[in-house]
Amino acid sequence: MPNRSGVPMRRTTARAGEAASGAGDRCPLMSAEELADFLGVPLNTVYIWNHRHQGPRAHKVGRYLRYRWTEVEAWLEAQAVNRAT
């Protein structure tokens, strides 16, 4: 719905079902280049992980690989080394 100036207003409330699924808390997807920078690994490593079904879960958007931040962080947490003290 536009405001008085004719500019559409952003909807700030979630639709029914979005709050439960987390769809209302969307953030941009991460590109393969951003993932490589974030993890400090070569870009080719990200592509190799995807080919071998390793690393964070990738999503195809057209011909591009994209990653959800929450899935990357969950994968990274799962990689933690458990050290015995």
Residue frames as qw, qx, qy, qz and C-alpha x, y, z in Angstrom:
[[0.000, 0.891, 0.454, 0.000, 0.00, 0.00, 0.00],
 [0.439, 0.437, -0.039, 0.784, 1.54, 3.35, -1.01],
 [0.267, -0.540, -0.427, 0.674, 1.92, 6.19, 1.46],
 [0.205, 0.862, 0.262, -0.382, 0.91, 9.80, 0.71],
 [0.018, -0.698, 0.461, 0.548, 3.94, 10.40, -1.49],
 [0.813, 0.430, -0.195, -0.340, 3.03, 7.40, -3.67],
 [0.243, 0.503, -0.822, 0.106, 6.01, 5.33, -2.50],
 [0.816, -0.233, -0.491, -0.196, 5.07, 1.76, -1.54],
 [0.430, -0.663, 0.475, -0.387, 5.48, 1.05, 2.16],
 [0.358, 0.256, -0.894, 0.081, 7.33, -2.06, 3.35],
 [0.792, -0.412, -0.287, -0.349, 5.22, -4.62, 5.11],
 [0.007, 0.565, -0.686, 0.458, 6.60, -5.16, 8.59],
 [0.688, -0.182, 0.542, -0.447, 4.28, -7.88, 9.82],
 [0.055, -0.191, 0.944, 0.263, 4.57, -11.50, 8.78],
 [0.662, -0.037, -0.388, -0.640, 1.80, -13.31, 6.99],
 [0.851, -0.279, 0.290, -0.338, 0.13, -16.28, 8.64],
 [0.986, 0.082, 0.073, 0.127, 2.58, -19.18, 8.79],
 [0.519, 0.702, -0.280, 0.400, 5.69, -17.10, 8.07],
 [0.309, -0.747, 0.438, -0.393, 6.59, -16.51, 11.71],
 [0.893, -0.267, 0.345, -0.115, 6.59, -20.22, 12.47],
 [0.904, 0.325, 0.106, 0.257, 8.73, -21.08, 9.45],
 [0.516, -0.523, 0.160, 0.659, 11.17, -18.21, 9.91],
 [0.480, 0.491, 0.468, 0.557, 10.38, -16.88, 6.42],
 [0.053, -0.969, -0.216, -0.103, 9.68, -13.44, 7.88],
 [0.450, -0.790, 0.293, 0.297, 13.33, -13.13, 8.99],
 [0.836, 0.445, 0.160, 0.277, 14.89, -13.27, 5.54],
 [0.254, -0.787, 0.323, 0.460, 18.39, -12.10, 4.83],
 [0.553, 0.675, -0.384, -0.303, 20.31, -12.03, 1.55],
 [0.988, 0.008, 0.090, 0.123, 21.87, -15.23, 0.32],
 [0.358, -0.715, 0.477, 0.364, 25.63, -15.55, 0.25],
 [0.719, 0.609, -0.292, -0.164, 27.41, -16.08, -3.08],
 [0.952, -0.001, -0.110, 0.287, 30.20, -18.61, -3.54],
 [0.437, 0.548, -0.227, 0.676, 32.70, -15.74, -3.60],
 [0.371, -0.676, 0.208, -0.602, 31.36, -14.35, -0.33],
 [0.938, -0.335, 0.000, -0.088, 31.50, -17.81, 1.26],
 [0.818, 0.242, -0.190, 0.485, 35.12, -18.24, 0.20],
 [0.133, 0.619, -0.250, 0.732, 35.99, -14.82, 1.67],
 [0.642, -0.591, 0.088, -0.480, 34.02, -15.51, 4.85],
 [0.965, -0.255, 0.049, 0.042, 35.75, -18.87, 5.44],
 [0.169, -0.813, 0.513, 0.217, 39.17, -17.75, 4.18],
 [0.692, -0.014, 0.682, 0.234, 39.42, -20.51, 1.58],
 [0.037, -0.210, 0.572, 0.792, 40.04, -20.32, -2.19],
 [0.626, 0.261, 0.006, -0.734, 36.93, -19.99, -4.37],
 [0.567, 0.258, -0.731, -0.278, 37.84, -23.24, -6.13],
 [0.056, 0.046, -0.912, 0.404, 37.60, -25.06, -2.78],
 [0.478, 0.229, 0.400, -0.748, 33.96, -23.94, -2.45],
 [0.682, 0.357, -0.339, -0.541, 33.20, -25.33, -5.92],
 [0.390, 0.240, -0.888, 0.041, 34.99, -28.60, -5.13],
 [0.201, 0.041, 0.776, -0.596, 33.02, -28.95, -1.88],
 [0.631, 0.297, 0.134, -0.704, 29.80, -28.49, -3.80],
 [0.621, 0.361, -0.609, -0.337, 30.79, -31.06, -6.43],
 [0.360, 0.134, -0.895, 0.226, 31.69, -33.59, -3.70],
 [0.573, -0.603, -0.417, -0.366, 28.59, -32.76, -1.60],
 [0.584, -0.273, -0.439, 0.626, 30.78, -31.46, 1.21],
 [0.130, 0.079, -0.091, 0.984, 30.81, -28.09, 2.90],
 [0.321, 0.314, 0.440, -0.778, 27.72, -26.00, 3.56],
 [0.456, 0.484, 0.744, 0.060, 24.57, -26.89, 1.65],
 [0.052, -0.203, 0.336, 0.918, 24.35, -24.95, -1.62],
 [0.465, 0.611, 0.557, -0.317, 21.22, -23.77, -3.42],
 [0.358, 0.161, 0.550, 0.737, 21.10, -23.27, -7.18],
 [0.230, 0.761, 0.298, -0.528, 19.60, -19.94, -8.20],
 [0.582, 0.754, -0.202, -0.229, 19.64, -20.05, -11.96],
 [0.843, 0.342, -0.333, 0.250, 23.19, -21.09, -12.72],
 [0.079, 0.647, -0.478, 0.589, 24.62, -19.60, -9.55],
 [0.594, -0.265, -0.699, 0.296, 25.37, -21.21, -6.17],
 [0.242, -0.641, 0.132, -0.716, 23.93, -19.42, -3.17],
 [0.477, -0.108, -0.776, 0.400, 24.20, -20.19, 0.53],
 [0.450, -0.785, -0.265, -0.332, 21.97, -19.36, 3.48],
 [0.043, 0.656, -0.516, 0.549, 23.87, -17.68, 6.31],
 [0.717, -0.407, 0.359, -0.437, 22.15, -19.82, 8.95],
 [0.993, 0.118, -0.008, -0.003, 23.13, -23.03, 7.16],
 [0.553, 0.594, -0.399, 0.427, 26.73, -21.87, 6.76],
 [0.220, -0.611, 0.508, -0.567, 26.97, -21.03, 10.45],
 [0.893, -0.219, 0.243, -0.308, 25.39, -24.37, 11.44],
 [0.911, 0.329, -0.178, 0.174, 27.83, -26.23, 9.18],
 [0.287, 0.661, -0.460, 0.519, 30.74, -24.24, 10.61],
 [0.550, -0.523, 0.424, -0.494, 29.63, -25.06, 14.16],
 [0.987, -0.016, 0.095, -0.129, 29.51, -28.75, 13.24],
 [0.735, 0.511, -0.312, 0.318, 33.17, -28.51, 12.12],
 [0.294, -0.806, 0.387, -0.339, 34.37, -27.51, 15.58],
 [0.583, 0.258, -0.735, 0.231, 37.12, -29.66, 16.96],
 [0.744, -0.613, -0.071, -0.256, 36.25, -31.34, 20.25],
 [0.394, 0.525, -0.628, 0.418, 39.42, -31.22, 22.31],
 [0.778, -0.468, -0.411, 0.082, 39.81, -33.35, 25.41],
 [0.036, -0.826, 0.329, -0.457, 41.25, -31.39, 28.33]]
